[in-house]
């Protein structure tokens, strides 16, 4: 139950913080996705004990760059401040032009030879994730980030 509460708070915080760092208010108040602007993907990775540092290193050194190569726009990367999630959780937000574009980008990313090599090499001592949760969403009409 506590983890679900933290996830809801973390998701709201991530999108709120991202809005202030990227957003500008639209005067007409229309929802961006309805006009074909973009969609956000909130992803939460749980790492096995002792693997969060390795997961962050892989993102820092490789994953973000490969995301960019496939048009996956990084909005925010964060780790929780409070235990126990601070020990094993990475949360991030990507911006995609659409759900369809996200699906294609993820397929291209998964098939990328560089990613395959990085993934294999980074997991030689065990998997870096034990759980991945992905949630797609549209900004609300009152969101500072459209």
C-alpha positions in Angstrom: 0.0 0.0 0.0 2.8 2.4 0.9 4.5 1.7 -2.4 1.3 2.5 -4.3 0.9 5.8 -2.4 4.6 6.6 -3.2 4.1 5.8 -6.8 1.1 8.1 -7.1 3.0 10.9 -5.3 6.1 10.3 -7.4 4.2 10.3 -10.7 2.4 13.5 -9.8 5.7 15.1 -8.7 7.6 14.0 -11.8 5.0 15.5 -14.1 4.7 18.6 -12.0 8.5 19.2 -11.9 8.8 18.4 -15.6 6.1 21.0 -16.3 8.0 23.8 -14.7 11.2 22.8 -16.4 9.7 22.6 -19.9 6.2 23.9 -20.1 4.6 27.1 -21.2 1.0 27.9 -20.6 -1.4 27.8 -23.6 -4.0 30.5 -23.6 -6.7 28.4 -25.1 -6.4 25.6 -22.5 -6.8 22.8 -25.0 -5.4 19.4 -24.2 -2.2 19.0 -26.2 -2.7 15.3 -27.2 -6.1 16.1 -28.6 -4.4 18.5 -31.0 -1.7 15.9 -31.9 1.1 17.5 -30.0 2.6 14.7 -27.8 2.1 12.1 -25.2 4.1 11.5 -22.0 5.3 8.1 -20.8 6.1 7.7 -17.1 8.3 4.7 -16.4 9.3 3.2 -13.1 12.1 0.7 -12.8 12.7 -1.4 -9.8 16.3 -2.7 -9.5 17.4 -5.8 -7.6 19.3 -5.2 -4.4 22.6 -3.4 -5.0 21.9 -2.8 -8.8 20.5 0.8 -8.8 23.9 2.3 -9.2 24.6 0.1 -12.2 21.2 0.9 -13.7 21.9 4.7 -13.3 25.3 4.3 -14.8 23.8 2.5 -17.9 21.3 5.3 -18.3 24.0 8.0 -17.8 26.6 6.5 -20.1 24.4 4.9 -22.8 20.7 4.7 -22.6 19.8 8.4 -22.8 22.0 8.9 -25.8 20.4 5.8 -27.6 16.9 7.1 -26.6 17.8 10.4 -28.4 19.0 8.5 -31.4 15.5 7.1 -31.7 13.6 10.3 -31.1 12.7 9.5 -27.5 12.8 12.9 -25.7 13.9 12.7 -22.1 12.0 15.0 -19.8 13.0 13.9 -16.3 15.0 11.2 -14.5 14.8 10.9 -10.7 15.2 8.6 -7.8 13.0 8.7 -4.7 14.4 10.4 -1.6 12.8 8.1 1.0 13.7 4.5 1.8 13.1 1.8 0.8 12.4 3.1 -2.8 15.5 5.3 -2.7 17.6 2.1 -2.7 16.1 0.4 -5.8 13.9 2.8 -7.9 14.4 4.9 -11.0 11.6 7.0 -12.3 11.7 8.8 -15.6 9.4 10.6 -18.1 9.7 10.5 -21.9 7.9 12.7 -24.4 6.7 11.1 -27.6 4.9 12.7 -30.6 2.1 10.0 -30.2 1.5 6.5 -28.8 2.2 5.1 -32.3 5.5 7.0 -32.4 6.4 5.6 -29.0 5.7 2.1 -30.0 7.9 2.4 -33.1 10.7 4.2 -31.1 10.7 1.4 -28.5 10.8 -1.3 -31.2 13.7 0.5 -33.0 15.5 1.0 -29.6 15.1 -2.7 -28.7 16.5 -3.7 -32.1 19.4 -1.3 -32.1 22.7 -3.2 -32.2 24.4 -0.7 -29.9 21.6 -1.1 -27.3 21.8 -4.9 -27.5 25.5 -4.8 -26.9 25.2 -2.3 -24.0 22.3 -4.3 -22.4 24.2 -7.6 -22.6 27.5 -6.1 -21.3 25.7 -4.3 -18.4 24.0 -7.4 -17.2 26.9 -9.8 -17.2 26.6 -10.0 -13.4 22.8 -10.1 -13.3 19.7 -8.2 -14.5 19.5 -4.5 -13.6 15.7 -4.5 -13.4 13.3 -6.7 -11.6 10.1 -4.8 -12.5 9.3 -2.1 -15.1 6.0 -0.2 -15.1 5.0 2.1 -18.0 2.1 4.5 -17.9 1.1 6.8 -20.9 -0.8 10.0 -20.2 -2.0 13.2 -21.6 -1.6 16.6 -19.8 -4.9 17.9 -18.4 -6.3 21.2 -19.5 -5.0 22.8 -16.3 -1.5 21.3 -16.5 1.4 23.9 -16.8 3.1 21.5 -19.2 1.2 20.8 -22.5 
